[in-house]
Amino acid sequence: MTRLLLLLSGIVLWAPTAAPAATVLFCPFDSLEGWSVRALGPTRAAIVETSPGGPRCAQLAARAGTVMLSRELPLREVRGSRIELSCLVESHEVVPGPQVPHAARLHLAVATPAGVAHYSARLPGSSEWHREGFTADVPQDASRVVLNLGLEACSGRVRFRQLLVRSDRRGVYSLDLSQVANGGHEQLGIGAFPEGTVEWEGIPFRILDAAGNDGRDCLRLKGIGHEDWPAHTGSPIPVGRVATAVYVLDAALDGREKSETPCALWTAQFAGGPSSGLSVFEGRQIGAIGRTEDLDEWHVAWRGKDSGGGPVTFGVTKWALYSDAPVVSLSCKAYHGAAPVVLAVTVVEEPPEPEPEGGIQEFDEFGEPIGGNE
């Protein structure tokens, strides 16, 4: 049988630019944007609620027909890497067609000069929500990598949500703050301000161009002396990928040497509902604009001078995350203290840890490996 190898004209990414990253694609299936639909015979494809008031998902149904959602994966992010695909799926009375491949399935087609390699996970019968997936090796000379989800020449219903495709690379991704930036640096009264991209220990921070963003190039929140500034981000900052750490280029306006309460609270919203938070304390996770020395959890990344020769500085706050679930969005709100000023946010995703060879190594009470060489 001829396999479906469908062309998608236009991949929707979460932000304008992205470095080769461990998260290749995250799709919660709130809509079918970015997917093409191929249907043969009596079929249906729609976005529905998993339960009344519950999260949405893609629902495909067929009666002796074929209905597939398809999209191409970006070659520059998958060539020469091993990718891992996983998705929450639910099937209902899926009856296979007359040939073995005919079924509900997750399917990946990798085209190279040597031919097309196929990877798939089949979803027969009926099942409750569970995670399905597989791994695939994409050669460096791959010309197309196409992902298909659906029912192929069979009958039944299948649902998909929380699709995640990851590679075995390290990902560094600068977030787009244009929608949450709420002020221009002139409002800060500091006399100097970074432009373009600031880099700290290999982590890039992309500073907004105020001229191209209605004069807004920073996120500033209310604090001591600035009670009229916004209390929180106007909308969530979209992320849409797994992240092992969040790096924030920031500083506190008129910040104090130490505070007993945080000046800001960050929240990371994960796919599926849970969240994680970071409390930002002056003198610990954030330093004052103009501070020239590092703190334990804040490191100076940019230095400038005002018209009087005084120092102007911004530093990096690192926030480690401990979840394999994709981060849907970030948000921040002021608490009690100096006014926090955020210039840029970059998320980093370390590749999945490889499985240890030969099982798990055990150690004795002296820290020596058990069963090692004498």
N, C-alpha and C positions, 0 to 999 in steps of 0.2 A: 504494500500500500504506500502511496505517496505521503510522506510526512508533511505536516504543516510547517512551513518556514515563512513567516509573515514579516512584512516590512512595516515599521512604524515611522511615520514622517514627523519627527519632532519629539524629543525627549524632554520632559519637564523636570528641571533640577530645582533644589530648594533655595539656591542662591546663584548669582551670576557667575561666580568662578569657584572652582574647587580643585585642590591638588589631588593626585592619585590617592585614593582613600580606602580604608578598610570597609566602610559602608558604601556599597555600590548603589543600592536602592533600598529605600524603606517606603512601603505603601500601606497605610492603614485601611485603604479602600473606603474612604469617605465619599469618593466619587470615582468615575472611570476616566478621569482626565489623564492623558498620557498613554492610554491603552487603545489599541485597535481591537475591534470585535469582528470575528469571522463566524458566520452562521450558515449552516446547510440543513435544510429540513425544518420540522416544527421545533423551534427552540426559543429560549428567552434569556436575556441578560439584563440585570438590574441591580441597583444598590438598594438594599433593604436593611431594616433593623434586625439584629439578632434576636431580640425580644422587645416587647413594647417598652419604649423609652431606653432601650439598650444601645450599645455601640452598633455602628453600621458595618456592613460587609457586602462583598460581591456575591450575588446569587445567580447561578447558571442552571438552566433546566433544559432537557431535551427528551424527545420521544423518537427513538431510532434516528437521531440526528447528531450533528456536530456543532458545538458552540465553543469558541476559544477566545480568551483574552490574550493579547500578544504585544510584546514590546521588545525592542533591541536594547541590549546593555551597551554602555559606552565602551568602545574598544580600548581606549587609553587607560581605563581603570581595571580591565580584566585580562588583557593580554599578558601572557607569561606568569600567570598566578593561579593559585588554587582558590576557587570560590565555593562558598557554602550557602546553600539556599534553604530557607525554612519558612513555613507558613502555617498559621492556624487554619484547620480545615474541618468541615463537617459534611458528611455525605448521607444521602437518603435514598434507599432502594435503587442503587446504581446497578443496572443489569448490563454486563459486557455485551459487545457486539459479536459478530460471527468470527472475527479474527482476534488473535491474542492481544495485539496492541490496543484494541478498541476498549476504552475504559475512561473513567474520570482519572485525571492525573495532573501532576506538575511535570513539566517537560522543558528541557533545555536542548537547543540545537546549536552545535559549534561547528561552523564552516571553516575549512582550511583547504589549501591546494590539494591535500590528499583525500578530501572528501568531507562528509558531514558526520560528526559523532553525536550520539543521542544519549541523554541522561534523563531519567524519569523516576517518579514515585507514583505508583498506581493506588487508586482509592476505591476499591470495590465495596459493594453492599451498603450497609448503613453504619454510621459511627457518630459518636458525640464529638464535640470540639476537642481536637488534639493537635499536636504539632507534627508535621511531616516535612521531610526534606531530603537532601542528598548533597554530596560534594562533587565537584567537576574540575578537571584540569584544563585550562585554556592555553593552548600553545601560543608562542610569540607571533606566529604567522597567521593567526585567526583573522578571517576577513569579516565575519558576522557572528554574533552571539545573540540568539533569539530565545526569549522566554515565553512559554505558552502555559496557560492554566485553563482547564475546562474539561468538557466531555467530548470524546472523539468516537463518533459512530456508535453510540450507545444510548441507553435511556436512564433517566433518574434526575436527581438534583444534587448539586454540590455548592458549598459556600466557602469563601476565602476571606481571611482578614489577617492583618499584621504580617504582611510579607516582608521578609528581610533577606537581602543578598549581601554577603560580606566577602572580601578578599583577604589574603594573608599578608597584606601590606600595612604599613603604618599610615594613618591618615592625619592630615593637618588641615583644618578647615576654618577659614575666617568667616564669621557670621556677618550678615547684613544688618546694620543697626539703623538704616535710613528711616524706617518707619517708627522707631522709638526715640530717636534723637529729638530732644525737645529744647535745645538752646544752641547759641553760638558762643565761641570761646571769648568773644568780647565781653559777654556778660559775666565772665569769671573775674575780670580785672587783674589778670596775672602777667600781662606784658609779653608773653612768649607762648608758643603753642606748636606742637609737632605737626608735620604735614607728610602726606604719602604713607609709606609703610615703615613702621618701627619694628626692628627685630631684636629679640632677646633670647639668647641661648637656642637659636634655631627656630624659635616660634615667631611667625610674622603677625603683626597687628596692623590692619588696614584702617587708617584714619579717614573719616568721611571728608569729602570736599564740600565745604559749606556753600560754595558758589553753585554747585549742582544739586543742592538739597535744601533750597529755600532758606539759606543762611544757617542751617542747623548742622553742627558737626560734633555734638557731644550729648550725652545723657546726664543731666544734673538733677538731683533730688533734694527735697527740702532738708534743712538742717539749721544749726545755730546761725542766726543772722540772715537766714534765707527761708523764712517760714512760708513765704508766698510761692516758693517753687513747687513743682509737682511732687506728690507723695509716693508715686509708684510709676512703673513703666506703663505707658498708655495702652499697650497691647503686648501679648507674649512675643518673645523673640523666637522665630521658628528655627529649629535645629534639624530634626528629621534624620538622625543617625545615632549609632552607638557612640558613646564618648567615655573614655577612661579618665579624662581630666578636662577641666575648663580653666582657661587662663584669661584673666580680666586685666586690661590696662587701665589703671584708675589712680585716684588720689583723693584726699579729703581737703576741701577748701577750709582754711583756718583750722585744720585738724589739731587735736590735742596730743600730748605725749602719750597719754594712756586714758582709757575710758572703762567704766564698769558695765556699760551697756553698749550693744552694737549700734552702729550708725546706719547699717543697712542689712537687709535680709534677702538673700538670693534663694530662689526655688527652681529646681529642675523637675519638670513633669515628664514622667516616663510613659511609654505606650502601655496601655492596659490599666492605668489608673494610679499607681503609686507615685510618690514624689520624694525628693531629697532636698535638704536645705543647707545653707551656709550662713552663719552669723558673722558679720564683718565688724571687727572691733578696731578702733583707732589704736595705733601703737602696736598692733599685732598683725592683723590681716590687711591693714591699709595705713599708709603714711600720709602726712600732710604734704600738700603741694609745696615744693621747695625743700623738702627734706632730702639731704644728700647721702644719708647712710641707710643701708638695708635694715629691715626688720626680720624677725624670724620667719614670717610668712608673707612678706612683701619685699620685692627687690626692685631697686631703681633701674629703669629701662631706658629712660630718655632724660637728657639734661639740656637746659637752655638758660638764657639770662634775660632778665627784664631790662628796661631802658636804664635803670640805675645800676646794672651789673649784678643784681641779686639773683640767686639761683631759682630756677623753675624746674620742677621734676615731676615725672609720673612713673609709677612702678607697676609691677605685675603681682597680682594675687592668684595663687594656684589653688584650685578646688578639685580634689580627687573624687571621682564617682565610682561606685562599686555595684554596677548592675549591667547585666547583659542585654537588658531591654533598651530599645532605642529611646533617646531623649526627644520628646516631641517639641518642647519649648523651654525657654528660660524666662524668668521674670524677676524683678527686683523692686523692693519697696524700702523707703526710709524708715528708720526707727527713732532712736534718741541719740543725738550727737551732732557732729559736724556734717556739712553737706557733702555727700559723696558725688564724685564726678567720674563718669565712665567714658573712655574714648574708644575702646574697641574690645571685642571678645573673640577668642579663638578656641575651638575645641580640638582636642587631640584624641585619636583612637589608636591605641596600640593593637597590633594584630592578635588574634586568638593564640593563646599559648599552645605550642605543639605538645602532643601526648608524649610523656616520657617513654623512652624505649626500655623494654624489659621490665615493665611494671614500676611500682612505687618503691623507691629506695628507703630502707629503714635504717635508723641510727641507734647506737647504744647510748647509755647515760653519759658517756664521755664525748659524744658528738662524732664518734667514728662510725663509718658505714658498716652495717652488718652484712656479712657475706662477701666482703671485698677481698682484694688481693692481700696476701700476707706481706 
